[in-house]
Amino acid sequence: MFASCQQDIAGDGAFSVGMITKFKENIEKNCFSYRRLFWETGMIGQILYLEAEVHSLRGTGIGCFFDDVVHKLLGLNDNSYQSLYHFTMGGALEDKRITTLPPYYHLKNNKHPDTK
């Protein structure tokens, strides 16, 4: 939880992961691979979203994390490896701050389900 900017969601789930990649060597060989590394971790995140749903769980990417804290925890002393993306998975909790609508609700009756 602390490494994820003290966000409760990272500590309350079943598990939380940080995706670490070989960084310095990749960037020095091909500087354009910087963007690709983020694409690849994002793709892993998408797979985790889908797997969570298959198992009646929910998942979410962690938008804020302290990479220096993660590096210290893992004993990483330079940028040979880099923490690029974090993700957490667990049981679903409805966030009342967000409006959730059924899929294609607007095609069924053109009304918001909360209106009468």
C-alpha positions as CSV (number, residue, x, y, z in Angstrom):
1,M,0.0,0.0,0.0
2,F,2.8,2.5,0.9
3,A,4.6,1.9,-2.4
4,S,1.3,2.7,-4.2
5,C,1.1,6.3,-2.9
6,Q,-0.7,5.0,0.2
7,Q,-3.8,4.2,-1.8
8,D,-6.2,1.9,0.1
9,I,-7.0,0.0,-3.1
10,A,-3.5,-1.4,-3.3
11,G,-3.7,-2.8,0.3
12,D,-7.3,-3.9,0.3
13,G,-7.2,-6.3,-2.7
14,A,-6.3,-9.9,-2.8
15,F,-2.9,-9.0,-4.2
16,S,-1.0,-6.1,-5.8
17,V,1.8,-6.4,-8.3
18,G,4.5,-4.1,-9.6
19,M,5.8,-4.8,-13.1
20,I,9.6,-4.6,-13.3
21,T,11.5,-4.6,-16.6
22,K,15.1,-4.7,-17.7
23,F,15.4,-1.0,-18.4
24,K,18.8,0.6,-18.9
25,E,20.1,-2.0,-21.4
26,N,16.9,-1.9,-23.4
27,I,16.9,1.9,-23.6
28,E,20.6,2.2,-24.4
29,K,20.3,-0.3,-27.3
30,N,17.1,1.2,-28.7
31,C,15.9,4.4,-27.2
32,F,12.5,3.9,-29.0
33,S,11.9,0.9,-26.8
34,Y,11.0,3.2,-23.9
35,R,7.4,3.5,-25.2
36,R,7.2,-0.1,-26.1
37,L,8.1,-1.2,-22.5
38,F,5.0,0.8,-21.3
39,W,2.9,-0.7,-24.0
40,E,3.9,-4.2,-22.9
41,T,3.2,-3.6,-19.2
42,G,-0.1,-2.1,-20.3
43,M,-1.0,-5.2,-22.3
44,I,-0.2,-7.4,-19.2
45,G,-2.5,-5.1,-17.3
46,Q,-5.3,-5.7,-19.8
47,I,-4.8,-9.4,-19.5
48,L,-5.1,-9.1,-15.7
49,Y,-8.3,-7.2,-16.1
50,L,-9.8,-10.0,-18.2
51,E,-8.5,-12.7,-16.0
52,A,-10.1,-11.0,-13.0
53,E,-13.4,-10.9,-14.7
54,V,-13.2,-14.5,-15.6
55,H,-12.7,-15.4,-12.0
56,S,-15.5,-13.0,-10.7
57,L,-13.0,-10.6,-9.3
58,R,-12.0,-7.0,-10.3
59,G,-8.7,-5.4,-11.1
60,T,-7.4,-2.0,-11.6
61,G,-4.1,-0.3,-12.6
62,I,-2.5,1.7,-9.9
63,G,-2.0,5.2,-11.3
64,C,0.5,6.4,-8.7
65,F,3.4,4.5,-7.1
66,F,6.8,5.3,-5.6
67,D,9.3,3.6,-7.8
68,D,12.2,4.5,-5.5
69,V,10.5,2.7,-2.7
70,V,9.9,-0.4,-4.9
71,H,13.6,-0.3,-6.0
72,K,14.8,-0.1,-2.4
73,L,12.5,-2.9,-1.3
74,L,13.9,-5.1,-4.1
75,G,17.5,-4.1,-3.6
76,L,17.8,-2.3,-6.9
77,N,20.5,0.3,-6.8
78,D,20.5,1.7,-10.3
79,N,18.2,1.9,-13.3
80,S,19.2,-1.5,-14.8
81,Y,15.7,-2.5,-13.9
82,Q,12.7,-0.2,-13.6
83,S,9.3,-0.4,-12.0
84,L,6.9,0.7,-14.8
85,Y,3.3,-0.3,-13.9
86,H,1.4,-1.5,-10.8
87,F,-1.9,-3.4,-10.7
88,T,-4.1,-4.8,-8.0
89,M,-6.9,-7.4,-8.0
90,G,-9.6,-8.5,-5.5
91,G,-13.3,-8.6,-4.8
92,A,-15.5,-5.8,-6.3
93,L,-16.6,-2.8,-4.3
94,E,-19.0,-0.4,-5.8
95,D,-17.8,3.1,-5.8
96,K,-20.8,5.4,-5.3
97,R,-18.9,8.3,-6.7
98,I,-19.0,6.8,-10.2
99,T,-22.1,6.3,-12.3
100,T,-22.4,2.7,-13.5
101,L,-24.7,2.0,-16.4
102,P,-25.7,-1.3,-17.9
103,P,-24.2,-2.0,-21.4
104,Y,-26.1,-0.4,-24.2
105,Y,-28.7,1.0,-21.8
106,H,-29.2,4.0,-24.2
107,L,-30.3,1.6,-27.0
108,K,-33.0,-0.1,-24.9
109,N,-35.1,2.9,-23.8
110,N,-33.1,6.1,-24.2
111,K,-33.5,6.7,-20.5
112,H,-30.9,6.8,-17.7
113,P,-31.8,3.9,-15.4
114,D,-31.9,6.2,-12.3
115,T,-34.7,8.3,-13.8
116,K,-38.3,7.4,-13.5
